[in-house]
Amino acid sequence: MVKSPVKNDSDTPWKDLLEKFFEPFLAFFFPHIHKDIQWKIPPEFLDKEFQKIVRDAALGRRFADKLVKVHRKNGDETWIYIHVEVQGKEEKVFSERMMVYHYRIFDTYRKPVVSLAVLADGNKEWRPREYVNSLWNCSFSLEFPVVKLLDFDESAHYCPV
């Protein structure tokens, strides 16, 4: 008897938490971004739009990724792409995937995009923060803010490495 593979659904709780606690999530992990958002206008979660954008990407299925439309205090509409990496190991294509999704969101909607990463793996040394592709004086790069959950102690104090 052949067993069917067990579905790893460890990303789903993150997705649910991000949506339910989006404002405190940003306040805790990305306070500089939280301060600039007009919270009187509720954020809009764009799951269906995000799935259309990444449907044909050969970069793996992403459960915890969120695309959120927010309004800044100056009135500008901004889209935030949040990727929560819950794998327990390094991934070579992580930065590339961040760049691909960032660009696809921008290319599809022509809105400012901010890409954020939360790393929940156990390797203190793995901290991808950018994607760079360069050849013959032509380069393309994306730098993105990263939060590493290992940098927070038990009492939720930030402890930079």
Steps between C-alpha positions, in 0.01 A plus 500: 500500500643835392449787741413837357741777595408693811421860423720742694258772597730684742466823299122526540506617865742776397268607221204513737699689763627753248150583393347508847785692664642696208523836679674367815720280279632806319522700825718232658718383211509805271416806716640748246245375246216480752545869591451607138170315440160667529327242720162676479476346151489122553765296318371291210631145465550403137537122516320430171703765318822360643415144396439617141838673493702200621293220350754414232815568701722196522620607845291281725159535659477771762229482764609777736563769244269798530430792274342792683382835372547781753480877491783714628439803719577722200208335313707287262387143436778247560508123465689290751618153409582297810677170481527285810762232446416218737738244360759379745792534259667730254354528154718603207218658297350700788635840392420427138141413592470824697617692192273311261189551710589865566540567131189306397287697745641828371474395136138388538364792704755783454475587869787559743593167661683435825623144548561378856639169619459323833738209548392233745776249431754388758820620330625826655746550214251484210379855434417561135433872450544561131492361153762620252544405138786677324690454177701740281410816692132416492348411833167439663456474874242493775577569865231405749455531877538173688398404852650187651286349775814366670591863573220528754534352847228327702364827639458645149794737524696565188851362528702585187775254425 
